[in-house]
Amino acid sequence: MEYKDKNVVITGGAGALGTAVAGLLLERGAICHVPILDPREKAAYAYASHERMSLVSGIDLTDESAVVGYYQSLPALWASIQIAGGFAMAPLGETSKDDFLAQMNMNALSCFLCCREGVKKIRAAQHTGRGAAGGRIVNVAARPALEPRLGAGMSAYTAAKAAVAALTQALGEELAAEGIWVNAVAPSILDTPANRAAMPDSDHSKWPGLEEVAETILFLASPANGASRGAVVPVYGKS
């Protein structure tokens, strides 16, 4: 129960990976806070009725005032985990300015805003004495962020996830003296029903499973992680 009574935000917590992360956090005693945009996600969410789950709908993570207001409404935090993002695939000639900015906003901007406001709430825990020293930030990049040549045909997405990786490394250094460890995972294609349906002829056994990636995130976000910071951890499975 290493997360017992620790408040943790999970953006994108209603998605496939976010749900896996939330489930493990609840098993280990965390109090989970999940902002969602579409109210319909709330009714279908697996952990909506859990006593230690707080779901708030109508939160646009690319809207600065909405993110500020959401985090201000929370108790002091131990960790903020940024999973929310978006994916688009198109060759360069078919990628408009709006397409590029949409990827940057959904992936990089949302991550930046939630990191910033999450750190403020982690600092609040230290200043009020309601938490252990330090805290954790974990972001989700992607394999093309570390291996950009794999981003051919999805340059906007690749650039946005590379920005997440760079932000993680910069913040890992900036916040180290405060004991706030900032790390990220960089998954390859995740083994989800949606990805299997989209790529039925692929060797799905090589893809990393949701729980395997979720376990990596939980370690990076946990008090047990006493030293790792500024890392972008590949989670590729056998792929």
PAZAPA-4460 file (N, C-alpha, C; in steps of 0.05 Angstrom, whole numbers, plus 32768, in hexadecimal, padded with zeros to 4 digits):
% residues 239
    n_x    n_y    n_z   ca_x   ca_y   ca_z    c_x    c_y    c_z   seq   type   mol
   8011   7FE8   8000   8000   8000   8000   8011   8019   8000     1      M     A
   8025   801A   7FEE   8038   8030   7FEE   802B   804B   7FE7     2      E     A
   8013   804A   7FDC   8005   8063   7FD5   7FEF   806A   7FE9     3      Y     A
   7FEE   805D   7FFF   7FD8   8060   8012   7FD3   807E   8019     4      K     A
   7FBB   8087   8014   7FB2   80A2   801A   7FC1   80B8   800A     5      D     A
   7FD0   80B0   7FF6   7FDD   80C4   7FE5   7FCB   80CD   7FCE     6      K     A
   7FC9   80E7   7FCA   7FB8   80F2   7FB5   7FC8   80F2   7F9B     7      N     A
   7FBC   80E6   7F86   7FCA   80E4   7F6C   7FB6   80EC   7F56     8      V     A
   7FBF   80FE   7F44   7FB0   8105   7F2C   7FB8   80F3   7F15     9      V     A
   7FA4   80EA   7F06   7FAA   80DB   7EED   7F9B   80E8   7ED7    10      I     A
   7FA8   80F7   7EC6   7F9A   8102   7EAE   7F99   80EC   7E9A    11      T     A
   7F84   80EC   7E8A   7F80   80D5   7E78   7F79   80BC   7E87    12      G     A
   7F6F   80BF   7E9F   7F6A   80A9   7EB0   7F52   8097   7EA8    13      G     A
   7F43   80A1   7E95   7F2C   8091   7E8B   7F33   8081   7E72    14      A     A
   7F4B   8085   7E67   7F54   8075   7E51   7F5E   805A   7E59    15      G     A
   7F68   804B   7E46   7F70   802F   7E4B   7F88   802E   7E5F    16      A     A
   7F9D   803D   7E59   7FB4   803E   7E6B   7FAD   804B   7E85    17      L     A
   7F9E   8061   7E84   7F97   8070   7E9C   7F86   805F   7EAF    18      G     A
   7F74   804F   7EA4   7F64   803D   7EB4   7F75   8028   7EC2    19      T     A
   7F89   801D   7EB3   7F9B   800A   7EBF   7FAB   8016   7ED6    20      A     A
   7FB4   802F   7ED2   7FC4   803C   7EE7   7FB2   8042   7EFF    21      V     A
   7F9A   804C   7EFA   7F88   8052   7F10   7F81   8039   7F20    22      A     A
   7F7C   8023   7F13   7F76   800A   7F21   7F8C   8001   7F33    23      G     A
   7FA5   8003   7F2A   7FBC   7FFB   7F3B   7FBF   800F   7F52    24      L     A
   7FBB   8028   7F4D   7FBE   803C   7F63   7FA9   8037   7F78    25      L     A
   7F90   8031   7F70   7F7B   802C   7F84   7F82   8014   7F95    26      L     A
   7F8C   7FFF   7F87   7F94   7FE7   7F96   7FA9   7FEC   7FAB    27      E     A
   7FB9   8001   7FA6   7FD0   8007   7FB8   7FCA   801E   7FCA    28      R     A
   7FB1   8026   7FCD   7FA9   8038   7FE1   7FA7   8055   7FDA    29      G     A
   7FAB   805C   7FC0   7FAB   8078   7FB8   7F8F   8084   7FB8    30      A     A
   7F8E   809E   7FBA   7F76   80AE   7FB5   7F7A   80BA   7F99    31      I     A
   7F69   80B1   7F86   7F6D   80B8   7F6A   7F5B   80CF   7F61    32      C     A
   7F66   80E1   7F51   7F58   80F8   7F46   7F5B   80F7   7F27    33      H     A
   7F44   80F5   7F19   7F45   80F2   7EFC   7F34   8107   7EEF    34      V     A
   7F41   811A   7EE1   7F31   812E   7ED2   7F2A   8122   7EB7    35      P     A
   7F11   8126   7EAE   7F08   811C   7E94   7EFA   8133   7E86    36      I     A
   7EFA   8132   7E6C   7EED   8147   7E5C   7ED0   8140   7E56    37      L     A
   7ECA   8128   7E4D   7EAF   8120   7E45   7EA1   8114   7E5D    38      D     A
   7E8A   8120   7E66   7E7B   8115   7E7D   7E72   80F8   7E78    39      P     A
   7E6F   80EF   7E60   7E66   80D4   7E5A   7E7B   80BF   7E63    40      R     A
   7E94   80C7   7E65   7EA9   80B5   7E6E   7EA4   80AD   7E8B    41      E     A
   7E99   80BF   7E9A   7E95   80BB   7EB7   7E83   80A3   7EBC    42      K     A
   7E6D   80A1   7EAD   7E59   808C   7EB1   7E65   8071   7EAB    43      A     A
   7E77   8070   7E98   7E81   8056   7E8F   7E9B   804E   7E9D    44      A     A
   7EA6   805F   7EAE   7EC0   805B   7EBA   7EC0   8045   7ECE    45      Y     A
   7ED3   8033   7ECC   7ED4   801B   7EDD   7ED5   8021   7EFB    46      A     A
   7EE3   8037   7F02   7EE7   803C   7F1E   7ED7   8055   7F28    47      Y     A
   7EC2   805C   7F19   7EB3   8074   7F1F   7EA7   8074   7F3C    48      A     A
   7E9F   805C   7F46   7E92   805B   7F60   7EA6   8055   7F77    49      S     A
   7EBF   8052   7F70   7ED3   804B   7F85   7ED5   8062   7F99    50      H     A
   7ED6   805C   7FB3   7ED6   8071   7FC8   7EEF   8083   7FC7    51      E     A
   7F04   8079   7FBA   7F1D   808A   7FB9   7F22   8094   7F9D    52      R     A
   7F0D   8096   7F8D   7F0F   80A0   7F72   7EFE   80BA   7F6F    53      M     A
   7F0B   80CF   7F65   7EFD   80E8   7F60   7EFF   80EE   7F42    54      S     A
   7EE8   80EF   7F35   7EE6   80F5   7F19   7ED9   8110   7F15    55      L     A
   7EE6   8122   7F06   7EDA   813C   7F00   7ED9   813F   7EE2    56      V     A
   7EC1   8144   7ED7   7EBE   8146   7EBA   7EBF   8163   7EB1    57      S     A
   7EC2   8166   7E97   7EC2   8181   7E8B   7EDC   818F   7E8D    58      G     A
   7EF2   8181   7E92   7F0D   818D   7E95   7F1C   818A   7E7B    59      I     A
   7F21   81A1   7E6D   7F31   81A1   7E55   7F4E   81A7   7E5D    60      D     A
   7F5F   8193   7E5A   7F7B   8195   7E63   7F8C   81A7   7E52    61      L     A
   7F81   81B1   7E3C   7F90   81C5   7E2C   7F87   81E1   7E33    62      T     A
   7F75   81E4   7E45   7F6A   81FE   7E4E   7F78   8205   7E68    63      D     A
   7F89   8219   7E68   7F99   8220   7E7F   7F88   8226   7E98    64      E     A
   7F73   8236   7E94   7F63   823D   7EAC   7F54   8225   7EB7    65      S     A
   7F4C   8212   7EA5   7F3F   81FA   7EAF   7F52   81E8   7EBF    66      A     A
   7F6B   81E6   7EB5   7F7F   81D6   7EC3   7F86   81E2   7EDE    67      V     A
   7F8A   81FC   7EDE   7F90   820A   7EF7   7F79   8206   7F0B    68      V     A
   7F61   820A   7F02   7F4A   8207   7F14   7F47   81EB   7F1F    69      G     A
   7F4C   81D7   7F0D   7F49   81BB   7F16   7F5E   81B5   7F2C    70      Y     A
   7F77   81BB   7F27   7F8C   81B4   7F3B   7F88   81C4   7F54    71      Y     A
   7F7F   81DD   7F52   7F7A   81ED   7F6B   7F65   81E0   7F7C    72      Q     A
   7F52   81D1   7F70   7F3C   81C5   7F7F   7F45   81AC   7F8E    73      S     A
   7F5D   81A2   7F88   7F66   8188   7F93   7F74   818C   7FAE    74      L     A
   7F75   8176   7FBE   7F86   8177   7FD5   7FA3   8176   7FCD    75      P     A
   7FB5   817A   7FE0   7FD1   8178   7FDB   7FD8   815D   7FCF    76      A     A
   7FE9   815C   7FBB   7FEF   8143   7FAC   8009   8137   7FB3    77      L     A
   800A   811C   7FAF   8024   810E   7FAE   802E   810D   7F91    78      W     A
   801C   8108   7F7E   8025   8104   7F62   8010   810D   7F4E    79      A     A
   801A   8114   7F37   8009   811A   7F20   8014   810A   7F08    80      S     A
   8002   80F9   7EFD   800A   80E7   7EE7   7FFB   80F1   7ECE    81      I     A
   800A   80F8   7EB9   7FFF   8103   7EA1   7FFE   80EE   7E8B    82      Q     A
   7FE6   80E3   7E86   7FE2   80CF   7E71   7FD3   80DA   7E5A    83      I     A
   7FC3   80EF   7E5F   7FB2   80FB   7E4A   7FC2   8103   7E32    84      A     A
   7FB7   8100   7E1A   7FC4   8108   7E02   7FB3   8100   7DEA    85      G     A
   7FBE   8102   7DD3   7FB0   80FB   7DBA   7FC3   80F1   7DA5    86      G     A
   7FB8   80E3   7D92   7FC9   80D7   7D7D   7FBD   80DE   7D61    87      F     A
   7FCE   80E5   7D4E   7FC5   80E8   7D33   7FDC   80E0   7D21    88      A     A
   7FD5   80D4   7D0B   7FE9   80CA   7CF8   7FE3   80D5   7CDC    89      M     A
   7FF6   80E3   7CD0   7FF2   80EE   7CB6   800E   80F6   7CAB    90      A     A
   8012   80F3   7C91   802B   80FD   7C85   802D   811B   7C86    91      P     A
   8045   8125   7C83   804B   8141   7C86   8038   8153   7C75    92      L     A
   8035   814B   7C5C   8025   815C   7C4A   8008   815D   7C50    93      G     A
   7FFF   814B   7C61   7FE3   814B   7C69   7FDE   8154   7C86    94      E     A
   7FF3   815F   7C92   7FF2   8169   7CAD   7FF0   8187   7CAD    95      T     A
   7FDA   8192   7CB6   7FD6   81AF   7CB6   7FE1   81BB   7CCF    96      S     A
   7FE2   81D6   7CCF   7FEA   81E4   7CE8   7FD8   81DC   7CFF    97      K     A
   7FBE   81DB   7CFA   7FAB   81D4   7D0F   7FB0   81B7   7D19    98      D     A
   7FB7   81A5   7D07   7FBD   818A   7D0F   7FD5   8189   7D21    99      D     A
   7FEA   8198   7D19   8003   8199   7D29   7FFD   81A4   7D45   100      F     A
   7FEF   81BB   7D45   7FE9   81C8   7D5F   7FD7   81B6   7D71   101      L     A
   7FC5   81A7   7D64   7FB4   8196   7D74   7FC4   8181   7D82   102      A     A
   7FD8   8175   7D75   7FE9   8161   7D82   7FFA   816E   7D98   103      Q     A
   8005   8185   7D93   8015   8193   7DA7   8003   819A   7DC0   104      M     A
   7FEB   81A3   7DBB   7FD9   81AA   7DD1   7FD1   8191   7DE1   105      N     A
   7FC8   817C   7DD4   7FBE   8165   7DE2   7FD4   8156   7DF1   106      M     A
   7FEC   8156   7DE6   8002   8147   7DF3   8014   8159   7E03   107      N     A
   8021   816D   7DF7   8035   817C   7E05   8029   8192   7E17   108      A     A
   8016   81A1   7E0D   800B   81B7   7E1D   7FFC   81AC   7E36   109      L     A
   7FEC   8197   7E32   7FDD   818C   7E48   7FF1   8181   7E5D   110      S     A
   8006   8175   7E54   801A   816A   7E67   8028   8181   7E76   111      C     A
   8030   8196   7E68   803D   81AD   7E75   802B   81B9   7E8B   112      F     A
   8011   81BE   7E84   7FFF   81CB   7E97   7FFB   81BA   7EAF   113      L     A
   7FF7   81A0   7EAB   7FF2   818E   7EC2   800B   818A   7ED3   114      C     A
   8023   8189   7EC6   803C   8188   7ED6   803E   81A1   7EE7   115      C     A
   8039   81B8   7EDC   803D   81D1   7EEB   802A   81D2   7F02   116      R     A
   8010   81CD   7EFD   7FFD   81CE   7F13   8000   81B7   7F27   117      E     A
   8008   81A0   7F1D   800D   818A   7F2F   8024   8190   7F42   118      G     A
   8039   819C   7F38   8050   81A3   7F49   8047   81B7   7F5F   119      V     A
   8036   81C9   7F58   802C   81DC   7F6D   801E   81CD   7F83   120      K     A
   800E   81B9   7F7D   8000   81AA   7F91   8012   8197   7FA1   121      K     A
   8027   818D   7F94   803A   817D   7FA2   8049   818F   7FB6   122      I     A
   8051   81A7   7FAE   805E   81BA   7FC0   804B   81C1   7FD8   123      R     A
   8031   81C3   7FD3   801F   81C9   7FE8   801F   81B4   7FFE   124      A     A
   8022   819A   7FF5   8023   8185   8009   803B   8188   801B   125      A     A
   8051   8190   8010   8069   8194   8020   8066   81AB   8033   126      Q     A
   805B   81C1   802A   8059   81D9   803A   8045   81D7   8051   127      H     A
   8031   81C6   804D   801D   81C3   8062   8023   81AB   8074   128      T     A
   8037   819C   806D   803F   8185   807E   802C   816D   807A   129      G     A
   801C   816D   8065   8009   8157   8060   8014   8141   804F   130      R     A
   802D   8144   8047   8039   8130   8036   8057   812C   803B   131      G     A
   8061   8116   8032   807E   8112   8034   808D   8126   8022   132      A     A
   80A6   812B   8027   80B5   813D   8017   80B6   8133   7FFA   133      A     A
   80B3   8145   7FE8   80B4   813E   7FCB   8099   8135   7FC1   134      G     A
   809B   8129   7FA9   8083   811F   7F9B   808C   8114   7F80   135      G     A
   8079   810D   7F70   807F   8101   7F56   806E   810B   7F3F   136      R     A
   807B   810F   7F29   806D   8115   7F0F   8075   8100   7EFC   137      I     A
   8062   80F4   7EEE   8068   80E0   7ED9   8058   80E7   7EC0   138      V     A
   8066   80E9   7EAA   8059   80F0   7E90   805A   80D8   7E7E   139      N     A
   804B   80D9   7E68   804B   80C4   7E54   8054   80D0   7E39   140      V     A
   806C   80C8   7E30   8075   80CF   7E16   806E   80B9   7E02   141      A     A
   807F   80B2   7DF0   807A   809C   7DDE   8094   8094   7DD1   142      A     A
   8095   807C   7DC6   80AE   8072   7DBA   80B9   8085   7DA5   143      R     A
   80A9   8091   7D93   80B4   80A3   7D7F   80C1   80BC   7D8C   144      P     A
   80BA   80C3   7DA5   80C8   80D9   7DB2   80E5   80D3   7DB7   145      A     A
   80EC   80B9   7DBB   8107   80B1   7DBF   8114   80A7   7DA5   146      L     A
   8104   809F   7D92   810E   8095   7D79   80FF   80A2   7D62   147      E     A
   8105   80BC   7D5D   80F4   80CC   7D4B   80F0   80C1   7D2F   148      P     A
   8104   80B1   7D25   8100   80A5   7D0B   80E8   8093   7D09   149      R     A
   80E0   8088   7D20   80C8   8078   7D20   80AE   8089   7D1E   150      L     A
   80B2   80A3   7D1F   809B   80B6   7D1C   8095   80BE   7D00   151      G     A
   80A2   80B2   7CED   809B   80B8   7CD1   807E   80B3   7CCC   152      A     A
   8070   80C6   7CC0   8054   80C4   7CBB   8042   80CD   7CD2   153      G     A
   804F   80D5   7CE7   8040   80E1   7CFE   8051   80F6   7D0C   154      M     A
   805B   8109   7CFC   806F   811C   7D06   8064   812E   7D1B   155      S     A
   804A   8136   7D19   803F   8148   7D2E   803E   813A   7D49   156      A     A
   8034   8121   7D49   8033   8111   7D61   804F   810D   7D6D   157      Y     A
   8062   8107   7D5B   807D   8102   7D64   8089   811B   7D71   158      T     A
   8085   8132   7D65   8090   814B   7D70   8083   8151   7D8B   159      A     A
   8069   814C   7D8D   805B   8151   7DA7   8065   813F   7DBD   160      A     A
   8069   8126   7DB7   8073   8113   7DCC   8090   8118   7DD2   161      K     A
   80A0   8121   7DBF   80BB   8129   7DC4   80BC   8141   7DD7   162      A     A
   80A9   8153   7DD4   80A7   816A   7DE7   80A1   8160   7E03   163      A     A
   8090   814C   7E06   808A   8140   7E20   80A4   8135   7E2C   164      V     A
   80B3   8127   7E1C   80CC   811B   7E26   80E0   8130   7E2F   165      A     A
   80E3   8145   7E1F   80F5   815B   7E26   80EC   816A   7E3F   166      A     A
   80D2   816F   7E41   80C7   817C   7E58   80CD   816B   7E71   167      L     A
   80CA   8151   7E6F   80CF   813F   7E86   80EC   8142   7E8F   168      T     A
   80FE   8141   7E7D   811B   8142   7E84   8122   815D   7E90   169      Q     A
   8117   8173   7E85   811D   818E   7E90   8112   8191   7EAC   170      A     A
   80F9   8188   7EB0   80ED   818A   7ECB   80FA   8177   7EDE   171      L     A
   8104   8161   7ED5   8112   814E   7EE7   812A   815B   7EF4   172      G     A
   8137   816C   7EE4   814E   817B   7EEF   8145   8193   7F00   173      E     A
   8132   81A1   7EF6   8129   81BA   7F04   811E   81B4   7F20   174      E     A
   8110   819E   7F23   8102   8198   7F3C   8111   8185   7F4F   175      L     A
   8128   817C   7F47   8137   8167   7F56   813C   8170   7F72   176      A     A
   8144   8189   7F77   814B   8192   7F92   8134   8191   7FA5   177      A     A
   811B   8191   7F9A   8103   8190   7FAB   80FA   8173   7FB0   178      E     A
   8108   8160   7FA5   8100   8144   7FA8   80E7   813D   7F98   179      G     A
   80E1   814D   7F84   80CB   8147   7F72   80D7   813A   7F59   180      I     A
   80D4   811F   7F57   80E0   8111   7F41   80CD   8112   7F29   181      W     A
   80D7   811A   7F12   80C8   811B   7EFA   80D3   8107   7EE6   182      V     A
   80C2   80F4   7EDD   80CA   80E0   7ECA   80B4   80DB   7EB5   183      N     A
   80BA   80CC   7EA1   80A6   80C5   7E8D   80AA   80A8   7E84   184      A     A
   8095   809C   7E79   8097   8083   7E6B   8093   8089   7E4D   185      V     A
   809F   8079   7E3C   809C   807B   7E1F   8094   8060   7E14   186      A     A
   807A   805C   7E12   8070   8042   7E09   8073   803F   7DEA   187      P     A
   8076   8026   7DE1   8071   8020   7DC5   8053   801C   7DC2   188      S     A
   804B   800D   7DAE   802E   8008   7DAB   8024   7FF8   7DC2   189      I     A
   800F   8001   7DD0   8004   7FF3   7DE7   7FF1   7FDD   7DDE   190      L     A
   7FF1   7FC8   7DEE   7FDF   7FB2   7DE8   7FC3   7FB8   7DF3   191      D     A
   7FB3   7FC5   7DE2   7F98   7FCC   7DEA   7F85   7FC0   7DD5   192      T     A
   7F6B   7FBC   7DDC   7F58   7FB3   7DC8   7F56   7FC5   7DAF   193      P     A
   7F58   7FDF   7DB4   7F56   7FF2   7D9D   7F6E   7FEF   7D8A   194      A     A
   7F86   7FEC   7D96   7F9E   7FE8   7D85   7F9E   7FCD   7D76   195      N     A
   7F94   7FB9   7D84   7F92   7F9F   7D76   7F7F   7FA0   7D5F   196      R     A
   7F69   7FAF   7D63   7F55   7FB1   7D4D   7F60   7FC1   7D36   197      A     A
   7F70   7FD5   7D3C   7F7C   7FE6   7D27   7F93   7FD9   7D18   198      A     A
   7FA0   7FC6   7D25   7FB7   7FB8   7D19   7FB5   7F9A   7D1E   199      M     A
   7FA1   7F8E   7D11   7F9B   7F71   7D17   7FB1   7F5E   7D0E   200      P     A
   7FC2   7F66   7CFB   7FD7   7F54   7CF1   7FF1   7F57   7D00   201      D     A
   7FF3   7F68   7D14   800B   7F6C   7D23   800F   7F56   7D37   202      S     A
   8027   7F53   7D41   802D   7F3F   7D56   8028   7F4C   7D70   203      D     A
   8010   7F49   7D7A   8007   7F57   7D93   8017   7F4D   7DAB   204      H     A
   8023   7F36   7DAA   8031   7F2B   7DC1   804B   7F3C   7DC7   205      S     A
   8053   7F4B   7DB3   806B   7F5C   7DB7   8065   7F77   7DC4   206      K     A
   804C   7F7F   7DC4   8045   7F99   7DCF   8044   7F98   7DEE   207      W     A
   804C   7FAE   7DFB   804A   7FAE   7E18   802D   7FAF   7E21   208      P     A
   8027   7FA1   7E36   800C   7FA0   7E41   8007   7FB9   7E52   209      G     A
   7FED   7FBF   7E55   7FE5   7FD7   7E65   7FEF   7FD5   7E81   210      L     A
   7FEC   7FBE   7E8E   7FF4   7FBC   7EAA   8012   7FBD   7EAD   211      E     A
   8021   7FB3   7E99   803E   7FB5   7E9B   8047   7FD3   7E9A   212      E     A
   803B   7FE2   7E88   8042   7FFF   7E86   8038   800D   7E9F   213      V     A
   8020   8006   7EA9   8016   8012   7EC1   8028   800D   7ED9   214      A     A
   8033   7FF5   7EDB   8045   7FEF   7EF1   805E   8001   7EF0   215      E     A
   8068   8006   7ED8   807F   8017   7ED6   8079   8034   7EDF   216      T     A
   8061   803D   7ED7   8058   8058   7EDF   8056   8059   7EFD   217      I     A
   804A   8044   7F09   8046   8045   7F26   8061   8045   7F35   218      L     A
   8074   8036   7F2B   808E   8037   7F39   809A   8053   7F38   219      F     A
   809A   8060   7F20   80A5   807B   7F1D   8097   808F   7F2F   220      L     A
   807D   808B   7F33   806D   809D   7F43   806D   8097   7F61   221      A     A
   807A   8082   7F69   8077   8078   7F84   808D   8083   7F97   222      S     A
   8088   8082   7FB1   809E   8089   7FC4   80B6   8076   7FC2   223      P     A
   80B1   805E   7FB7   80C7   804A   7FB4   80DC   8054   7FA0   224      A     A
   80D4   8065   7F8E   80E7   8071   7F7B   80F6   8087   7F89   225      N     A
   810D   8080   7F93   811B   8094   7FA3   8131   80A2   7F94   226      G     A
   8135   809C   7F7B   814C   80A8   7F6D   8147   80AF   7F50   227      A     A
   8135   80A1   7F42   8132   80A6   7F25   8124   80C0   7F1F   228      S     A
   8131   80D0   7F0F   8125   80EA   7F07   812F   80F1   7EEB   229      R     A
   811F   8100   7EDC   8127   8109   7EC2   8129   80F3   7EAD   230      G     A
   811D   80DC   7EB3   811F   80C5   7EA0   8107   80C3   7E8E   231      A     A
   810C   80BB   7E76   80F6   80B3   7E64   80FA   8095   7E5E   232      V     A
   80EA   8085   7E6C   80EF   8068   7E6D   80E1   805A   7E56   233      V     A
   80F0   804C   7E45   80E4   803C   7E2F   80D3   8025   7E3B   234      P     A
   80BB   8022   7E32   80AA   800B   7E39   80A0   7FFF   7E1F   235      V     A
   80B1   7FEF   7E13   80AC   7FE5   7DF8   80A3   7FC8   7DF7   236      Y     A
   80A5   7FBA   7E0E   80A0   7F9E   7E0D   80B4   7F90   7DFB   237      G     A
   80AB   7F7E   7DEA   80BC   7F70   7DD7   80BC   7F7D   7DBB   238      K     A
   80AF   7F94   7DB9   80AD   7FA0   7D9E   80C5   7FB1   7D97   239      S     A
***
